[in-house]
Amino acid sequence: MATKKTVSKTEATQAGTVKAEPVKSVKADAPKAEKAAKAPARRAAAKVELVVEYQGRQVSEKDILAAVKADCKGTAVKTLEVYVKPEDGAVYYVLNGSVTGKVGF
């Protein structure tokens, strides 16, 4: 039967064994690194301007939407479908899937 021998720190150092140091925690930086790795690169939104031209007349998207919103005044907008029909000189719309209307060009 073998007996256990207690080794002093000096003897352990002389024997070539090294005491392991505790590992420092980096939890504070880990969420930031994970978030940065998961986040896709953001691109600047492109500026888009829509103008409808027909027989020498023009109307911009902003003007069309302003006219439709003025016609729908007081109604909560959940969905809005806009149809431009230049030959009639009109813009037709469907509001919230059921309310329909027409505004002039």
C-alpha positions, 0 to 999 in steps of 0.5 A: 500500500502506498502512502501519500506524501505532502509536497511543499510549495518549494519542493513542487517548484523544484520538481518542475510543477507549476501552479495554475493561475485562475482565469480572469472572466471576460463576461462584461465584453462578451455580450458586446462582441456577440452583438457586434458579430450578429448585427448585419452591416447597416446601409444608408437608406436610398433616397427615392423620388417617384414622379408620374408624367403623362401628356405634359402633366406631372405629379409626385408621389408626395403630392399623390399621398398628400391628396389621398390622406386629405381625402381619408381624413379622420380614418386610421390607416392600417393599409393603403393601396394606391393606383395611378391612372393617368389617362383618367387624370385620377388616383384611386385608392383602397384604404384598410382593404374596404374603403375606396376612393378617388382623387384628381391628378 
